[in-house]
């Protein structure tokens, strides 16, 4: 049986750090997307105000596996 995978690209934020921002993405996406497989961080940046980091941001590609219904003949 062939396996099919897809991905979505999401942006997450956290005032605590990049790792927490990734965690926020995975925790939120897993509520709506089943069979998550891989989280690939593709970009990291931070928002700065008055010389201090106030928000960490990450862009993540999340891959997931399609669970197809068995074919009926």
N, C-alpha and C positions, 0 to 999 in steps of 0.2 A: 504494500500500500504506500502510495506517495504521501509525503508530508509537505504541508504548505505553511510558510511562515510569512508574517507581515510585520511592519513596524509603524510606530507613531513617534513623532518628535514633540517633546513637551518641554516647557520651561518651568522650573521650580525655584522658590526663593526661601531664604531663612535669615534671620538676624544672627544666628549662631555659627554658621559656617557652611562650606560647600557640601560636606558629607550629609549634614542635616537636610539641606535642600534636595539632595538626591533621595534621601529617605522619604521626604514629603511627597515627591513625585511618585515613587513606587507605592507608597501606602495609599495615596489617593487614586492612582490609576487601577490598582488591584481591586478596588471596589466595583469597577465597571468592566474591566478587561480581565478575562480569565486566561490561564495558561501563559502568563508572563515568563519569558526565558532569560533575557539578557538586558541589562541597562548599560548602554554605552554613552559615557559622558563625551560630548562633542565640543562643548565650549563652557568656559567658566569666566565669570567677571564679577565685579562688586560695585555697588553704588556707594558713592562717597558724598558725605555732607560735612562741611566745616572741617575738612581734613581727617575725618574718621570714617571707617567703613560702617555703613548702617544696614546694608543688605547684601548677602551673597546670592548670586544667581548662577544656575547651571542649565544648560540645554542638554537633554538626554534623548537618545533614541532607545525606545523600549520595543523589544521584539516579542512576539507572541505567536503561538501555534494555533492554527485553525483546527477545530475538531469537526470534521465533516460527518454528516449523516451517511450511514452505509447506503450504497446504491441498491436500488431495487430493480430487478429485471422483469 
